[in-house]
Amino acid sequence: YSLRIVERSDCDDLLKVYSDVKSVRLFNSDNCYGDDFFYTTKEEIMNAIDFWLDKYGQKEFVRWSVVDNTKKEVIGTIEMFHRDADDAFTNCGLLRLDLRSDYEFSTEITKILRPLLNVAFSWFDCDMIATKAISEAVERISALKRFGFEKSDEKLIGHDGTEYGDYYVRRKTISAWENPPLLSTEDEKLFDNFLYKELRFHPSSYESDPILPFSLNRPFTVYD
């Protein structure tokens, strides 16, 4: 799968998504002025695409088309934006995922979301990512939990004071420091060349006696 900015040429494919009754019930239409995103005509889809592109131009949110690279067709969209508010969902990257029902499976959702979630915290300058998943969205919830999302008891407060629930949250952590990935042989060679040859640095600690000659104020690990 790949993501790219939604285009007007996506109309026919997106009509299959937004006229899919099984899909519509899983969409997040919270705080969208009553729009449930159930569209049955090309005109409605075109209006939606033009609206999304206009809001992207105004830097309010980005709406990507989700492309199945094997079938060369658009099978859904993802919207995301930085949200600041007076409720629990502030300094938050709010993510909305609309998929055609035949792609609503944990394995596929995981593949679709992984590249975006790898960069979302930095791209949207946020401390948390939130997305809605109603209890019936079993496959979606399973995928979210794989990424460390947890069900929030907090309510998202809409522009008119309406409270919305069923949100899952993933918070920014330093888990990479707590469980560092192993370096590949290629990475080790690149690292060694830079550290020893270019910086001419010689460490004074060893795995058997990891006493550093300097202090660190954050979690760290010593590599062999």
N, C-alpha and C positions, 0 to 999 in steps of 0.2 A: 504494500500500500504506500501511497505518497499523498502529501497534502500540498495544495496550491490554492491561491486566492480564487474564490468562486467566480465563474464567468457566465455571461448570458448564454453561451453555447451549451451550458450544462442543463438547460431547461428541460429537455425531454427526459434525461436521466433522473433529475431531481423530482420531476412529477411522479415518477414511480415511488420515490421515497415518501413524499409528503401527501400522497393519496393512499398510502398503505395504512389501513386502519389498525393493524397490529403494531405498527411503529409509532403512530401518533400518540398513543396512550403513554409512551415512555419518554416523549419529548419534554423538555423543560420550558414551559411557557410562563413561568413565574415572572411577575413584574413587567409583562409585555402588553399591557393595556387591553387585555381580554383576547388577544390573538392566540388561538390554539394550534396554529401551524398545520391545520388540515386543509390542504389545497387540492382541488380537483381539476383545475384548468391551467393551461399554459399561461394565460394572462396573470393569474394569481402568482405563479412561480416567477414570472418575469418581474412583477412588481416587487416581490420579496428580494430577488437578486439585486435589482436596482437600489432598493432600500439598504441592503447589506453593503453594497459598494459605496453608497453615499456616506454611510456611517463610518466605513473604513477611511474614506477620504477626510472625514472630520476627526479621525483618530479616537473614535468612541469604542470601537471593538473591531476585531478581525474575524472574518468568516471564511474558513477554508472549505474547499470541496475535498472529500475523501475519495481518492481514485484507486480502484482495483487495477493494478498494473498488468495483471494477467488477462483480464477481460476487457481492459481499456474502457471502463465505464465508471461513472461517478455513482457511488453507493451510499452517500450521506454527506453531512457537513459537520464541521466543528466550529463553534464560536468561542472566543476567549477574550477577556479584557481585564484590566486592573480595576479593582473596586475598592473605593474608600467610603466608609459609611459609619453611622453611629451605632451599629449593632456588632455582633460577634464576628461578622464576615467583613472585616476591614483590613486594608493592606493585603488584599486577597486577589488571587487570580481565579476568576469565575469561569468555569468551563462548561459548555453545553455541547452534548453529542447527540446528533440526529442520524440514526442509521436505518437502512432498509431492514425489514424484519428478518430476512434470510441471512443477514450478517450479524444478528444479535446473539452471538455466541462468545463465551469467555475467551476462547483461544483467539478469535479474530479481533475482538475489542482490545486485547492485550497487544497484539501486533500493531494495531492502528495507533494506540495511545503512547506506546513506549518511546518513540523518537521525540514526541512533543514533550512528554513529562521529563525527559532528560535535560531539557533546556528551559522549561516553562518558568522556573523560579527566577532565572536571570533575565529572560526575555520580558517578563511582565513585572519585574522588580517587586516581588511579593514574598511574604513569609509563609503563606499557606495557599493551597489550591483547593477549591471546593466545587463539587458537582452534584447534581441531584440524581437520585436513584430510588424510585418508589419500591415498595416491598416486593411487588410482582416482578421486578427486573432482576431476577435471580442470576442470570448469566452476567449481567453488567456489574452487579455487586461483587460477584466472585472475581471478576477481572480487577475491580478497584482494590479489593483486599490484597491482591497479589502485589500491588504497588504501595501498600502500606496505608491506604485510605481507611478511616474509621468513621463510623456513624456518629454524627453530631447531635446532641440534645438541644442545641441552640436553634433559634428561628431566624431566618433571614427576613428583615423588615423591608417591605416594598415602598415605593415612592409615595403611596397613598396610605401607608400604615398597615397594610395587610401582612400577616405573618405566614411564612412559608417554611415547610419542614422537609424531611427526607433528604438531607444533605450529608454527603460524605466528604471528609476533610483529610488532606495530606499536608503535614507541616514540614517546613524546612528543617533539616537536621544535619548533624555532622556524622552521620552513620558511616560515611566513607572512611573517616578516620578511625572509627571504632572497629570496623571490619574491612581493612584495606584489601584491594584486589591484588592478586599475585602479578608480578611483572613478567612479561613475556621475555624470551631470550633476546629478541630484537630490541625491546625496550631497555633491557639491561645494558646491552652494548652501547646504545645511544646515550644512556644516562652516564655510564662509566666514562665514555669518551669526553663528554661535556664536563663532567665533574673533575676528572683527574688530569686530562690533557689540556683542556681549555681554561678551566679555573685553577688548575694546579693545586687542588685541595686534597689534603690527606687527613682523613678522620682519625680521631684519637680515642675511639671507643669501638668495642667489639660486641658481637652478639652475646658472648659469654659474660661480658662485664659492661652492660649498656649504661655507663655513666657519661653523660654528655659534658663537654667542656664549656657549655653555655646553657642558659635557662630558656624554657619555652612556657608560654602562658596558655597553651591550648593542647588538647590531646595529640599524641604523636605515637609513632611506631618506629622501631629500629629494624631495618632490613638486613638480612644476612648478605 
